[in-house]
Amino acid sequence: MASVFSRLILAICIVFSPLAFADNPFPVTPVVHPKAPTAAANAYLLIDYHSGQVLAENNSELKVEPASLTKMMTMYVIDNEIRSGKLRLDEEIQISKTAWQAPGSRMFVKVDTKVPVSELIKGIIIQSGNDASIAMAEHIAGSEQAFADLMNGYAQMIGMKDSHFMNATGLPDPNHYTTAKDLAILAKAMIKNFPETYKLYSEKEFIYNNIKQVNRNQLLWRNSAVDGIKTGHTDAAGYCLVASGTVDHMRLIAVILGAKSAGQRTEEANKLLTWGFKFYETNLVQRANTKLQEAKIWKGKKQKLEVGFIDDLFITSTRGSYKKYAANIKMQEELVAPIQRGQVVGTYVVQDQHNQPILEIPIVALQDVGKGNIYQRGRDYIKLGIKKMLGKITS
């Protein structure tokens, strides 16, 4: 009994130790913490990239036309084609008459010429070229309609539940829509899965066919923290922007949909990002697939099970409040083999300074533990019986 009690005290000390959370690199909490600003847009959203925590939002699940923000998904498909080996950066694409005649923003490719994938990608990202988008769509899927099916497939795969794409450009269509929430999901996937391509979103200009065009994301000039992502505009959609940037290893993503002007979308996104960076911080609690602690397992080949998190655990909090947080580990009462890696075996509860739970994260098994032999199962069967009997006596 003393041994069990000692281990329990040790576990509590580890969980509530300052080492359970990363060191806070920021100064003391500001005296005043203002509430989230509102943005002049039909819908907006501000989230932390690492933790996924929503810091500010309005109408974030409202279905709207995405205009050229569509090209974020166009590029996500292209990047996946390159990663799978189906497409090469040096591959030359034949420009069709359909692509050449594309209305709206253009890269100004010439019909019946061949353009490398690497150049078309820059035309899509920096110049928002509808012609480049259609050329890539036709090359990858045979037609823009078939390419849209790929877009919808990838959207579902990454969790964009309220989006549907009809084309690769964002030209208006009644069945072409998305939400601020879904665009934030897409932005996270782009940054995480294709960091090399993401670097292109910070490029301020691109020259093709002796025509220099500048990136329409004015935050690249206005806010030094911003390194992407994409603008969009149609009469129906209004002026839209998905912007992201980093300050001291904290990355935020802001989505503005349906602003009244290009200047307004820039101003509103900048307002959200500035507020978020100034008054919030994000800290790493635990890396994915690293041991948080060991749990007792019954009737298995092993008696101990390493547990932790399936993803890196980050917590976003108001500046200065993080060190006041506490954590409580709640394991399932009896873990009986077999246990599979990734199986949920408990919950990690984070509480604020008022002891109110603010976050609950599943704790998972980090290893497989098979059934024990007859002796191991029999031994633990008897021990479990005694444990239950003693529990009834003491209750």
Buried (B, 14 or more C-beta within 10 A) or exposed (E): EEEEEEEEEEBEEBBEEEEBBBEBEBEEBEEEEEEBBEBBBBBBBBBBBBBBBBBBBBBBEBBBBBBBBBBBBBBBBBBBBBEEEEBEEEBBBEBBEBBBEBEBBBBBBEEEEEBBBBBBBBBBBBBBBBBBBBBBBBBBBEEBEEBBEBBBEBBEEBEBEBBBBBBBBBBBBEEBBBBBBBBBBBBBBBBEBBEEBBEBBBBEEBEBEEEEBBBBBBBBEEBEBBBBBBBBBBEEBBBBBBBBBEBEEBBBBBBBBBBEEBEBBBBBBBBBBBBBBEBBBBBBBBEEBEEBBBBBBBBBBBBEBBBBBBBBBBBBBBBBBBBEBBBBBEBEEEBBBBBEEBBEBBBBBBBBEEEEEEBEBBBBBBBBBEBBEEEBBEBBEEEBEEEEEEEEEEE
